[in-house]
């Protein structure tokens, strides 16, 4: 009896054992469907060249702490969708909001997820129904997926490691006419590939979750066959080279980063292979084993929009841009009905995996946020996942807000937001994330 008690105490002192479980489900829509991300597309998809997946990695610290990462070959999770999943996951598995991460690869070769960017696409009744049906099915599939991963928990060794891939390039270029979308090799970038390796009780590799800060847009709007773009091919490359291992891709701060060169299927495969190889290259070596507590915290913060008023929208009604005219109509109506906010409601999340930290951010966050968070937290290994839990607009820096351009201003029209963000949003976001991280120490 006494001996048993001592054993139990020794176990507690040494730290409980971590467990992990993984699951994946194919989410490829059936039949033609409107594709996400490019306004220029003229008709629905024409077949599938590579299937789309949702994948889940559940990790448990053997005590009370657990977290489930879900990565997905879709453009983004609108907040209404992520909240519906979160509510069901809480009810069915007792998983709190902070313990669930929903990340999207931001493929522009996947289906529209309703109502993300819904003003951008000329959907007829039938197409809208297909997109809504796809979204309904996705919710059910992801909820079930989380349950399967939680149900498959087994003894695990989880490691943190890093690799490097070099095809991401800055895409904001100063020209005499202002900032344009164009490759800019001199601009800031983040070529780090954060890697989380999951081995089973026998040391055999079971899963790898990796990230990269680059738009998943090698293929442009003239492609009509569904696929996961470079991120999909990177996961497929790893899974082909390491049978039995599940690869999960999480998008980083890719807002102002494009794969270069781009615009063909072959290039998407080439970038995917390069990223996959970068991950495979570090799989055999032992990474830093993660031990201790697991914890996830989620918070919705408010970021200020740049000032706007009725006059701005009245002027915008005469714009040459049809999307801007539509935005003006919608906003004037919202103003008349007094249901317009000058603040963007914005989700942030911090996850502690033993000594490692993961930060998740909503929206199309530009690369400086990741660089600044790593610098200011003194953690060069910080794994930052953007495109998480909601994709409602771009998140530019103060400097970019002052410069203008697509990520700072024009894209907010397509996202149906009343204005771009105010420059102060950058510091508010960074300070709130740092406080959330600090609360876990
Ligand atoms: Zn984007």
Boltz pocket constraint, residues with backbone or C-beta under 6 A from the ligand:
constraints:
  - pocket:
      binder: B
      contacts: [[A, 106], [A, 215], [A, 255], [A, 364]]
      max_distance: 6.0
